Amino acid sequence: MTATTFTCALCGHNAESKFAGDVCPKCNESYWKCSKCGHMLQAVAPPNACPSCNEKCEFLNATCYTPECGGPGHLDPRI
């Protein structure tokens, strides 16, 4: 059985465990998706208001860290 490797979709950094807070320890960024309008952005943390719809929205981390969602360079299609 092979161990799961977590890879940052932004910079390609690999780790043997999930990134703390879903933020890459190397580049300090993740992909975030607005739950209302679907706008995507890269940031350390999501903003308080979406820059696209100007609403105070919940942001979902859409960074893909595992092979199940496409691996590095991909957004998680489940989000």
N, C-alpha and C positions, 0 to 999 in steps of 0.2 A: 504494500500500500504506500503510495507516495504522499508526502506532506503537501498541504495546500500552501501556495505562495501568494502573498498579497502584493500586487504591483500597482503603483500609482499610475493612473491614466494620463497624468500631465507630464511627469518627469521620468517615469520608468523605474523609480526606486523600488526595490524588492524587500520584503520582510516576511518572516515566518509567522507573524501574528497580525491580527487586524490592527490598523492604525488607531491610536487613541483619539477618540472624538471624531473618527473618520477624516482626519486631516493628516496628510503626508508629512512625516517628520523631516523630509529633505526640502521640499519646495513650500511646505506650509499652506497648500491650497487644496481645494476640492471643487467639484462641479456642483452647483446648486440649481434646483428647478423650482420655480414659483408654482405653488399648488393651485392658484387661480387662473393664470394666463399661460403657464407653461414656459415662460421666459427662462433661459439658461444663462448662468454666469459663472466665472471662476473667481474664487475668493477664499480667504482664510476662514471666514464665517459669513453667513448670509446677512444681507442688510435688513434693517427694520421695515423698510418699505420697498416694494419691487420697483426697479427703475423703468420697467415697461408699462405696467398698469397703474403705478402710483398708489397701490393699495398696501395695507399692512397685511402681509400674507405669511402663511407657513411655507418655509422652504424645505425641500426634500434633498438629501444628499444623493446625487445621481452618478457619483464617480464609480466606475467599475474596477474592483480590486481582484476579482477571481475569474478563472476561465469560464465559469457558468454564464457570465454575462458578456463575454467577449474579450476579457483581459485588457491589458494596457492599451490606451488610446481610444477606448470605447466608453460610451455612456451606458449605464445600466438600463436596458429596455424595460425592465420590470417597474421602473419609477415613472 
